[in-house]
């Protein structure tokens, strides 16, 4: 199982999305590579608790 976690800047609860397919998780993750909304501090892409990639803002 793949997990995409959005760590919010406003300290509200993290937004967590679960995926069965790696390709679906990566697609969602890449949608936020150039995000300039200011909503998120960090986005984490994980596979079974192993960090695959991260975006830091």
mmCIF file as Biopython writes it, N, C-alpha, C and O atoms, coordinates in Angstrom:
data_model
#
loop_
_atom_site.group_PDB
_atom_site.id
_atom_site.type_symbol
_atom_site.label_atom_id
_atom_site.label_alt_id
_atom_site.label_comp_id
_atom_site.label_asym_id
_atom_site.label_entity_id
_atom_site.label_seq_id
_atom_site.pdbx_PDB_ins_code
_atom_site.Cartn_x
_atom_site.Cartn_y
_atom_site.Cartn_z
_atom_site.occupancy
_atom_site.B_iso_or_equiv
_atom_site.auth_seq_id
_atom_site.auth_asym_id
_atom_site.pdbx_PDB_model_num
ATOM 1   N N  . UNK A ? 1  ? 0.849  -1.177 0.000   1.0 0.0 1  A 1 
ATOM 2   C CA . UNK A ? 1  ? 0.000  0.000  0.000   1.0 0.0 1  A 1 
ATOM 3   C C  . UNK A ? 1  ? 0.895  1.240  0.000   1.0 0.0 1  A 1 
ATOM 4   O O  . UNK A ? 1  ? 1.923  1.286  0.676   1.0 0.0 1  A 1 
ATOM 5   N N  . UNK A ? 2  ? 0.486  2.221  -0.759  1.0 0.0 2  A 1 
ATOM 6   C CA . UNK A ? 2  ? 1.217  3.480  -0.872  1.0 0.0 2  A 1 
ATOM 7   C C  . UNK A ? 2  ? 0.427  4.580  -0.181  1.0 0.0 2  A 1 
ATOM 8   O O  . UNK A ? 2  ? -0.802 4.617  -0.246  1.0 0.0 2  A 1 
ATOM 9   N N  . UNK A ? 3  ? 1.142  5.466  0.474   1.0 0.0 3  A 1 
ATOM 10  C CA . UNK A ? 3  ? 0.513  6.542  1.230   1.0 0.0 3  A 1 
ATOM 11  C C  . UNK A ? 3  ? 1.080  7.876  0.778   1.0 0.0 3  A 1 
ATOM 12  O O  . UNK A ? 3  ? 2.289  8.037  0.612   1.0 0.0 3  A 1 
ATOM 13  N N  . UNK A ? 4  ? 0.178  8.827  0.583   1.0 0.0 4  A 1 
ATOM 14  C CA . UNK A ? 4  ? 0.556  10.201 0.267   1.0 0.0 4  A 1 
ATOM 15  C C  . UNK A ? 4  ? 0.062  11.060 1.420   1.0 0.0 4  A 1 
ATOM 16  O O  . UNK A ? 4  ? -1.139 11.117 1.681   1.0 0.0 4  A 1 
ATOM 17  N N  . UNK A ? 5  ? 0.987  11.737 2.120   1.0 0.0 5  A 1 
ATOM 18  C CA . UNK A ? 5  ? 0.645  12.538 3.290   1.0 0.0 5  A 1 
ATOM 19  C C  . UNK A ? 5  ? 0.966  14.000 3.023   1.0 0.0 5  A 1 
ATOM 20  O O  . UNK A ? 5  ? 2.096  14.352 2.683   1.0 0.0 5  A 1 
ATOM 21  N N  . UNK A ? 6  ? -0.046 14.842 3.183   1.0 0.0 6  A 1 
ATOM 22  C CA . UNK A ? 6  ? 0.101  16.284 3.019   1.0 0.0 6  A 1 
ATOM 23  C C  . UNK A ? 6  ? 0.179  16.906 4.408   1.0 0.0 6  A 1 
ATOM 24  O O  . UNK A ? 6  ? -0.797 16.867 5.158   1.0 0.0 6  A 1 
ATOM 25  N N  . UNK A ? 7  ? 1.325  17.476 4.757   1.0 0.0 7  A 1 
ATOM 26  C CA . UNK A ? 7  ? 1.528  18.125 6.053   1.0 0.0 7  A 1 
ATOM 27  C C  . UNK A ? 7  ? 1.176  19.597 5.871   1.0 0.0 7  A 1 
ATOM 28  O O  . UNK A ? 7  ? 1.827  20.315 5.112   1.0 0.0 7  A 1 
ATOM 29  N N  . UNK A ? 8  ? 0.156  20.028 6.566   1.0 0.0 8  A 1 
ATOM 30  C CA . UNK A ? 8  ? -0.389 21.375 6.381   1.0 0.0 8  A 1 
ATOM 31  C C  . UNK A ? 8  ? 0.399  22.435 7.158   1.0 0.0 8  A 1 
ATOM 32  O O  . UNK A ? 8  ? 0.906  22.167 8.248   1.0 0.0 8  A 1 
ATOM 33  N N  . UNK A ? 9  ? 0.493  23.620 6.596   1.0 0.0 9  A 1 
ATOM 34  C CA . UNK A ? 9  ? 1.156  24.750 7.258   1.0 0.0 9  A 1 
ATOM 35  C C  . UNK A ? 9  ? 0.334  25.298 8.429   1.0 0.0 9  A 1 
ATOM 36  O O  . UNK A ? 9  ? 0.892  25.811 9.399   1.0 0.0 9  A 1 
ATOM 37  N N  . UNK A ? 10 ? -0.985 25.186 8.331   1.0 0.0 10 A 1 
ATOM 38  C CA . UNK A ? 10 ? -1.855 25.766 9.355   1.0 0.0 10 A 1 
ATOM 39  C C  . UNK A ? 10 ? -2.054 24.843 10.559  1.0 0.0 10 A 1 
ATOM 40  O O  . UNK A ? 10 ? -2.895 25.115 11.417  1.0 0.0 10 A 1 
ATOM 41  N N  . UNK A ? 11 ? -1.281 23.749 10.625  1.0 0.0 11 A 1 
ATOM 42  C CA . UNK A ? 11 ? -1.281 22.813 11.744  1.0 0.0 11 A 1 
ATOM 43  C C  . UNK A ? 11 ? -2.596 22.058 11.908  1.0 0.0 11 A 1 
ATOM 44  O O  . UNK A ? 11 ? -2.825 21.444 12.950  1.0 0.0 11 A 1 
ATOM 45  N N  . UNK A ? 12 ? -3.459 22.092 10.902  1.0 0.0 12 A 1 
ATOM 46  C CA . UNK A ? 12 ? -4.644 21.239 10.915  1.0 0.0 12 A 1 
ATOM 47  C C  . UNK A ? 12 ? -4.175 19.813 10.660  1.0 0.0 12 A 1 
ATOM 48  O O  . UNK A ? 12 ? -3.033 19.605 10.250  1.0 0.0 12 A 1 
ATOM 49  N N  . UNK A ? 13 ? -5.039 18.826 10.897  1.0 0.0 13 A 1 
ATOM 50  C CA . UNK A ? 13 ? -4.610 17.427 10.698  1.0 0.0 13 A 1 
ATOM 51  C C  . UNK A ? 13 ? -4.083 17.179 9.274   1.0 0.0 13 A 1 
ATOM 52  O O  . UNK A ? 13 ? -4.560 17.766 8.303   1.0 0.0 13 A 1 
ATOM 53  N N  . UNK A ? 14 ? -3.096 16.301 9.188   1.0 0.0 14 A 1 
ATOM 54  C CA . UNK A ? 14 ? -2.543 15.923 7.894   1.0 0.0 14 A 1 
ATOM 55  C C  . UNK A ? 14 ? -3.628 15.321 7.010   1.0 0.0 14 A 1 
ATOM 56  O O  . UNK A ? 14 ? -4.562 14.686 7.499   1.0 0.0 14 A 1 
ATOM 57  N N  . UNK A ? 15 ? -3.494 15.525 5.725   1.0 0.0 15 A 1 
ATOM 58  C CA . UNK A ? 15 ? -4.377 14.887 4.751   1.0 0.0 15 A 1 
ATOM 59  C C  . UNK A ? 15 ? -3.652 13.644 4.256   1.0 0.0 15 A 1 
ATOM 60  O O  . UNK A ? 15 ? -2.539 13.741 3.740   1.0 0.0 15 A 1 
ATOM 61  N N  . UNK A ? 16 ? -4.273 12.476 4.408   1.0 0.0 16 A 1 
ATOM 62  C CA . UNK A ? 16 ? -3.628 11.218 4.055   1.0 0.0 16 A 1 
ATOM 63  C C  . UNK A ? 16 ? -4.471 10.491 3.020   1.0 0.0 16 A 1 
ATOM 64  O O  . UNK A ? 16 ? -5.680 10.326 3.184   1.0 0.0 16 A 1 
ATOM 65  N N  . UNK A ? 17 ? -3.811 10.060 1.956   1.0 0.0 17 A 1 
ATOM 66  C CA . UNK A ? 17 ? -4.462 9.328  0.870   1.0 0.0 17 A 1 
ATOM 67  C C  . UNK A ? 17 ? -3.757 7.987  0.701   1.0 0.0 17 A 1 
ATOM 68  O O  . UNK A ? 17 ? -2.531 7.909  0.768   1.0 0.0 17 A 1 
ATOM 69  N N  . UNK A ? 18 ? -4.538 6.936  0.482   1.0 0.0 18 A 1 
ATOM 70  C CA . UNK A ? 18 ? -4.011 5.577  0.346   1.0 0.0 18 A 1 
ATOM 71  C C  . UNK A ? 18 ? -4.253 5.061  -1.069  1.0 0.0 18 A 1 
ATOM 72  O O  . UNK A ? 18 ? -5.305 5.299  -1.662  1.0 0.0 18 A 1 
ATOM 73  N N  . UNK A ? 19 ? -3.254 4.346  -1.599  1.0 0.0 19 A 1 
ATOM 74  C CA . UNK A ? 19 ? -3.326 3.819  -2.959  1.0 0.0 19 A 1 
ATOM 75  C C  . UNK A ? 19 ? -2.840 2.383  -2.990  1.0 0.0 19 A 1 
ATOM 76  O O  . UNK A ? 19 ? -1.905 2.014  -2.280  1.0 0.0 19 A 1 
ATOM 77  N N  . UNK A ? 20 ? -3.484 1.581  -3.818  1.0 0.0 20 A 1 
ATOM 78  C CA . UNK A ? 20 ? -3.027 0.214  -4.053  1.0 0.0 20 A 1 
ATOM 79  C C  . UNK A ? 20 ? -1.929 0.185  -5.113  1.0 0.0 20 A 1 
ATOM 80  O O  . UNK A ? 20 ? -1.013 -0.635 -5.052  1.0 0.0 20 A 1 
ATOM 81  N N  . UNK A ? 21 ? -2.033 1.091  -6.084  1.0 0.0 21 A 1 
ATOM 82  C CA . UNK A ? 21 ? -1.071 1.120  -7.188  1.0 0.0 21 A 1 
ATOM 83  C C  . UNK A ? 21 ? -0.062 2.247  -7.000  1.0 0.0 21 A 1 
ATOM 84  O O  . UNK A ? 21 ? -0.422 3.381  -6.684  1.0 0.0 21 A 1 
ATOM 85  N N  . UNK A ? 22 ? 1.194  1.915  -7.199  1.0 0.0 22 A 1 
ATOM 86  C CA . UNK A ? 22 ? 2.268  2.897  -7.130  1.0 0.0 22 A 1 
ATOM 87  C C  . UNK A ? 22 ? 2.036  4.008  -8.155  1.0 0.0 22 A 1 
ATOM 88  O O  . UNK A ? 22 ? 2.265  5.181  -7.857  1.0 0.0 22 A 1 
ATOM 89  N N  . UNK A ? 23 ? 1.591  3.655  -9.343  1.0 0.0 23 A 1 
ATOM 90  C CA . UNK A ? 23 ? 1.407  4.648  -10.407 1.0 0.0 23 A 1 
ATOM 91  C C  . UNK A ? 23 ? 0.361  5.700  -10.029 1.0 0.0 23 A 1 
ATOM 92  O O  . UNK A ? 23 ? 0.513  6.871  -10.379 1.0 0.0 23 A 1 
ATOM 93  N N  . UNK A ? 24 ? -0.692 5.301  -9.325  1.0 0.0 24 A 1 
ATOM 94  C CA . UNK A ? 24 ? -1.710 6.260  -8.889  1.0 0.0 24 A 1 
ATOM 95  C C  . UNK A ? 24 ? -1.161 7.219  -7.842  1.0 0.0 24 A 1 
ATOM 96  O O  . UNK A ? 24 ? -1.439 8.417  -7.879  1.0 0.0 24 A 1 
ATOM 97  N N  . UNK A ? 25 ? -0.385 6.688  -6.914  1.0 0.0 25 A 1 
ATOM 98  C CA . UNK A ? 25 ? 0.218  7.523  -5.863  1.0 0.0 25 A 1 
ATOM 99  C C  . UNK A ? 25 ? 1.210  8.514  -6.462  1.0 0.0 25 A 1 
ATOM 100 O O  . UNK A ? 25 ? 1.223  9.688  -6.091  1.0 0.0 25 A 1 
ATOM 101 N N  . UNK A ? 26 ? 2.026  8.044  -7.374  1.0 0.0 26 A 1 
ATOM 102 C CA . UNK A ? 26 ? 3.015  8.920  -8.006  1.0 0.0 26 A 1 
ATOM 103 C C  . UNK A ? 26 ? 2.334  9.994  -8.831  1.0 0.0 26 A 1 
ATOM 104 O O  . UNK A ? 26 ? 2.775  11.144 -8.822  1.0 0.0 26 A 1 
ATOM 105 N N  . UNK A ? 27 ? 1.278  9.655  -9.538  1.0 0.0 27 A 1 
ATOM 106 C CA . UNK A ? 27 ? 0.537  10.639 -10.332 1.0 0.0 27 A 1 
ATOM 107 C C  . UNK A ? 27 ? 0.013  11.762 -9.427  1.0 0.0 27 A 1 
ATOM 108 O O  . UNK A ? 27 ? 0.194  12.940 -9.737  1.0 0.0 27 A 1 
ATOM 109 N N  . UNK A ? 28 ? -0.631 11.406 -8.319  1.0 0.0 28 A 1 
ATOM 110 C CA . UNK A ? 28 ? -1.170 12.407 -7.389  1.0 0.0 28 A 1 
ATOM 111 C C  . UNK A ? 28 ? -0.032 13.244 -6.812  1.0 0.0 28 A 1 
ATOM 112 O O  . UNK A ? 28 ? -0.147 14.467 -6.730  1.0 0.0 28 A 1 
ATOM 113 N N  . UNK A ? 29 ? 1.054  12.607 -6.417  1.0 0.0 29 A 1 
ATOM 114 C CA . UNK A ? 29 ? 2.223  13.299 -5.859  1.0 0.0 29 A 1 
ATOM 115 C C  . UNK A ? 29 ? 2.764  14.337 -6.848  1.0 0.0 29 A 1 
ATOM 116 O O  . UNK A ? 29 ? 3.049  15.471 -6.462  1.0 0.0 29 A 1 
ATOM 117 N N  . UNK A ? 30 ? 2.904  13.957 -8.107  1.0 0.0 30 A 1 
ATOM 118 C CA . UNK A ? 30 ? 3.486  14.848 -9.103  1.0 0.0 30 A 1 
ATOM 119 C C  . UNK A ? 30 ? 2.588  16.037 -9.439  1.0 0.0 30 A 1 
ATOM 120 O O  . UNK A ? 30 ? 3.072  17.054 -9.936  1.0 0.0 30 A 1 
ATOM 121 N N  . UNK A ? 31 ? 1.304  15.922 -9.177  1.0 0.0 31 A 1 
ATOM 122 C CA . UNK A ? 31 ? 0.406  17.049 -9.394  1.0 0.0 31 A 1 
ATOM 123 C C  . UNK A ? 31 ? 0.783  18.248 -8.516  1.0 0.0 31 A 1 
ATOM 124 O O  . UNK A ? 31 ? 0.424  19.383 -8.829  1.0 0.0 31 A 1 
ATOM 125 N N  . UNK A ? 32 ? 1.503  17.997 -7.425  1.0 0.0 32 A 1 
ATOM 126 C CA . UNK A ? 32 ? 1.834  19.048 -6.461  1.0 0.0 32 A 1 
ATOM 127 C C  . UNK A ? 32 ? 3.294  19.479 -6.505  1.0 0.0 32 A 1 
ATOM 128 O O  . UNK A ? 32 ? 3.731  20.233 -5.635  1.0 0.0 32 A 1 
ATOM 129 N N  . UNK A ? 33 ? 4.054  19.027 -7.485  1.0 0.0 33 A 1 
ATOM 130 C CA . UNK A ? 33 ? 5.482  19.406 -7.595  1.0 0.0 33 A 1 
ATOM 131 C C  . UNK A ? 33 ? 5.663  20.920 -7.662  1.0 0.0 33 A 1 
ATOM 132 O O  . UNK A ? 33 ? 6.618  21.450 -7.094  1.0 0.0 33 A 1 
ATOM 133 N N  . UNK A ? 34 ? 4.773  21.616 -8.341  1.0 0.0 34 A 1 
ATOM 134 C CA . UNK A ? 34 ? 4.894  23.069 -8.507  1.0 0.0 34 A 1 
ATOM 135 C C  . UNK A ? 34 ? 3.794  23.827 -7.775  1.0 0.0 34 A 1 
ATOM 136 O O  . UNK A ? 34 ? 3.434  24.937 -8.167  1.0 0.0 34 A 1 
ATOM 137 N N  . UNK A ? 35 ? 3.263  23.234 -6.718  1.0 0.0 35 A 1 
ATOM 138 C CA . UNK A ? 35 ? 2.168  23.858 -5.976  1.0 0.0 35 A 1 
ATOM 139 C C  . UNK A ? 35 ? 2.635  25.148 -5.308  1.0 0.0 35 A 1 
ATOM 140 O O  . UNK A ? 35 ? 3.659  25.163 -4.625  1.0 0.0 35 A 1 
ATOM 141 N N  . UNK A ? 36 ? 1.895  26.214 -5.503  1.0 0.0 36 A 1 
ATOM 142 C CA . UNK A ? 36 ? 2.231  27.488 -4.881  1.0 0.0 36 A 1 
ATOM 143 C C  . UNK A ? 36 ? 1.070  28.011 -4.034  1.0 0.0 36 A 1 
ATOM 144 O O  . UNK A ? 36 ? 0.943  29.216 -3.814  1.0 0.0 36 A 1 
ATOM 145 N N  . UNK A ? 37 ? 0.232  27.097 -3.566  1.0 0.0 37 A 1 
ATOM 146 C CA . UNK A ? 37 ? -0.945 27.482 -2.784  1.0 0.0 37 A 1 
ATOM 147 C C  . UNK A ? 37 ? -0.581 27.943 -1.374  1.0 0.0 37 A 1 
ATOM 148 O O  . UNK A ? 37 ? -1.331 28.701 -0.760  1.0 0.0 37 A 1 
ATOM 149 N N  . UNK A ? 38 ? 0.558  27.496 -0.858  1.0 0.0 38 A 1 
ATOM 150 C CA . UNK A ? 38 ? 0.946  27.843 0.500   1.0 0.0 38 A 1 
ATOM 151 C C  . UNK A ? 38 ? 0.235  27.027 1.561   1.0 0.0 38 A 1 
ATOM 152 O O  . UNK A ? 38 ? 0.382  27.301 2.752   1.0 0.0 38 A 1 
ATOM 153 N N  . UNK A ? 39 ? -0.532 26.030 1.151   1.0 0.0 39 A 1 
ATOM 154 C CA . UNK A ? 39 ? -1.280 25.204 2.112   1.0 0.0 39 A 1 
ATOM 155 C C  . UNK A ? 39 ? -0.418 24.174 2.825   1.0 0.0 39 A 1 
ATOM 156 O O  . UNK A ? 39 ? -0.693 23.803 3.966   1.0 0.0 39 A 1 
ATOM 157 N N  . UNK A ? 40 ? 0.634  23.712 2.140   1.0 0.0 40 A 1 
ATOM 158 C CA . UNK A ? 40 ? 1.384  22.568 2.659   1.0 0.0 40 A 1 
ATOM 159 C C  . UNK A ? 40 ? 2.824  22.929 2.988   1.0 0.0 40 A 1 
ATOM 160 O O  . UNK A ? 40 ? 3.456  23.750 2.324   1.0 0.0 40 A 1 
ATOM 161 N N  . UNK A ? 41 ? 3.310  22.291 4.027   1.0 0.0 41 A 1 
ATOM 162 C CA . UNK A ? 41 ? 4.699  22.435 4.445   1.0 0.0 41 A 1 
ATOM 163 C C  . UNK A ? 41 ? 5.542  21.345 3.769   1.0 0.0 41 A 1 
ATOM 164 O O  . UNK A ? 41 ? 6.686  21.573 3.375   1.0 0.0 41 A 1 
ATOM 165 N N  . UNK A ? 42 ? 4.941  20.158 3.650   1.0 0.0 42 A 1 
ATOM 166 C CA . UNK A ? 42 ? 5.661  19.005 3.103   1.0 0.0 42 A 1 
ATOM 167 C C  . UNK A ? 42 ? 4.643  17.997 2.577   1.0 0.0 42 A 1 
ATOM 168 O O  . UNK A ? 42 ? 3.530  17.891 3.091   1.0 0.0 42 A 1 
ATOM 169 N N  . UNK A ? 43 ? 5.045  17.263 1.546   1.0 0.0 43 A 1 
ATOM 170 C CA . UNK A ? 43 ? 4.245  16.165 1.034   1.0 0.0 43 A 1 
ATOM 171 C C  . UNK A ? 43 ? 5.147  14.930 0.987   1.0 0.0 43 A 1 
ATOM 172 O O  . UNK A ? 43 ? 6.248  14.971 0.438   1.0 0.0 43 A 1 
ATOM 173 N N  . UNK A ? 44 ? 4.664  13.845 1.566   1.0 0.0 44 A 1 
ATOM 174 C CA . UNK A ? 44 ? 5.449  12.621 1.667   1.0 0.0 44 A 1 
ATOM 175 C C  . UNK A ? 44 ? 4.804  11.506 0.859   1.0 0.0 44 A 1 
ATOM 176 O O  . UNK A ? 44 ? 3.591  11.310 0.932   1.0 0.0 44 A 1 
ATOM 177 N N  . UNK A ? 45 ? 5.593  10.783 0.100   1.0 0.0 45 A 1 
ATOM 178 C CA . UNK A ? 45 ? 5.154  9.599  -0.620  1.0 0.0 45 A 1 
ATOM 179 C C  . UNK A ? 45 ? 5.856  8.409  0.021   1.0 0.0 45 A 1 
ATOM 180 O O  . UNK A ? 45 ? 7.085  8.341  0.044   1.0 0.0 45 A 1 
ATOM 181 N N  . UNK A ? 46 ? 5.064  7.468  0.543   1.0 0.0 46 A 1 
ATOM 182 C CA . UNK A ? 46 ? 5.634  6.337  1.272   1.0 0.0 46 A 1 
ATOM 183 C C  . UNK A ? 46 ? 5.059  5.016  0.775   1.0 0.0 46 A 1 
ATOM 184 O O  . UNK A ? 46 ? 3.943  4.953  0.262   1.0 0.0 46 A 1 
ATOM 185 N N  . UNK A ? 47 ? 5.850  3.971  0.943   1.0 0.0 47 A 1 
ATOM 186 C CA . UNK A ? 47 ? 5.439  2.610  0.639   1.0 0.0 47 A 1 
ATOM 187 C C  . UNK A ? 47 ? 5.695  1.775  1.886   1.0 0.0 47 A 1 
ATOM 188 O O  . UNK A ? 47 ? 6.845  1.513  2.238   1.0 0.0 47 A 1 
ATOM 189 N N  . UNK A ? 48 ? 4.619  1.357  2.557   1.0 0.0 48 A 1 
ATOM 190 C CA . UNK A ? 48 ? 4.764  0.526  3.763   1.0 0.0 48 A 1 
ATOM 191 C C  . UNK A ? 48 ? 5.760  1.133  4.758   1.0 0.0 48 A 1 
ATOM 192 O O  . UNK A ? 48 ? 6.663  0.448  5.239   1.0 0.0 48 A 1 
ATOM 193 N N  . UNK A ? 49 ? 5.589  2.394  5.054   1.0 0.0 49 A 1 
ATOM 194 C CA . UNK A ? 49 ? 6.405  3.121  6.039   1.0 0.0 49 A 1 
ATOM 195 C C  . UNK A ? 49 ? 7.823  3.434  5.563   1.0 0.0 49 A 1 
ATOM 196 O O  . UNK A ? 49 ? 8.639  3.915  6.349   1.0 0.0 49 A 1 
ATOM 197 N N  . UNK A ? 50 ? 8.127  3.173  4.307   1.0 0.0 50 A 1 
ATOM 198 C CA . UNK A ? 50 ? 9.427  3.535  3.766   1.0 0.0 50 A 1 
ATOM 199 C C  . UNK A ? 50 ? 9.240  4.757  2.872   1.0 0.0 50 A 1 
ATOM 200 O O  . UNK A ? 50 ? 8.431  4.740  1.944   1.0 0.0 50 A 1 
ATOM 201 N N  . UNK A ? 51 ? 9.985  5.803  3.156   1.0 0.0 51 A 1 
ATOM 202 C CA . UNK A ? 51 ? 9.897  7.041  2.393   1.0 0.0 51 A 1 
ATOM 203 C C  . UNK A ? 51 ? 10.438 6.831  0.988   1.0 0.0 51 A 1 
ATOM 204 O O  . UNK A ? 51 ? 11.555 6.347  0.804   1.0 0.0 51 A 1 
ATOM 205 N N  . UNK A ? 52 ? 9.627  7.203  -0.008  1.0 0.0 52 A 1 
ATOM 206 C CA . UNK A ? 52 ? 10.037 7.095  -1.406  1.0 0.0 52 A 1 
ATOM 207 C C  . UNK A ? 52 ? 10.495 8.451  -1.925  1.0 0.0 52 A 1 
ATOM 208 O O  . UNK A ? 52 ? 11.533 8.558  -2.578  1.0 0.0 52 A 1 
ATOM 209 N N  . UNK A ? 53 ? 9.708  9.490  -1.627  1.0 0.0 53 A 1 
ATOM 210 C CA . UNK A ? 53 ? 10.021 10.836 -2.120  1.0 0.0 53 A 1 
ATOM 211 C C  . UNK A ? 53 ? 9.331  11.858 -1.242  1.0 0.0 53 A 1 
ATOM 212 O O  . UNK A ? 53 ? 8.377  11.537 -0.535  1.0 0.0 53 A 1 
ATOM 213 N N  . UNK A ? 54 ? 9.812  13.088 -1.287  1.0 0.0 54 A 1 
ATOM 214 C CA . UNK A ? 54 ? 9.221  14.162 -0.504  1.0 0.0 54 A 1 
ATOM 215 C C  . UNK A ? 54 ? 9.321  15.479 -1.272  1.0 0.0 54 A 1 
ATOM 216 O O  . UNK A ? 54 ? 10.242 15.694 -2.060  1.0 0.0 54 A 1 
ATOM 217 N N  . UNK A ? 55 ? 8.359  16.339 -1.022  1.0 0.0 55 A 1 
ATOM 218 C CA . UNK A ? 55 ? 8.410  17.703 -1.541  1.0 0.0 55 A 1 
ATOM 219 C C  . UNK A ? 55 ? 8.378  18.617 -0.324  1.0 0.0 55 A 1 
ATOM 220 O O  . UNK A ? 55 ? 7.471  18.513 0.502   1.0 0.0 55 A 1 
ATOM 221 N N  . UNK A ? 56 ? 9.342  19.500 -0.202  1.0 0.0 56 A 1 
ATOM 222 C CA . UNK A ? 56 ? 9.375  20.479 0.883   1.0 0.0 56 A 1 
ATOM 223 C C  . UNK A ? 56 ? 9.157  21.862 0.296   1.0 0.0 56 A 1 
ATOM 224 O O  . UNK A ? 56 ? 9.720  22.214 -0.740  1.0 0.0 56 A 1 
ATOM 225 N N  . UNK A ? 57 ? 8.332  22.631 0.976   1.0 0.0 57 A 1 
ATOM 226 C CA . UNK A ? 57 ? 8.040  24.004 0.517   1.0 0.0 57 A 1 
ATOM 227 C C  . UNK A ? 57 ? 8.623  24.996 1.498   1.0 0.0 57 A 1 
ATOM 228 O O  . UNK A ? 57 ? 8.494  26.205 1.304   1.0 0.0 57 A 1 
#
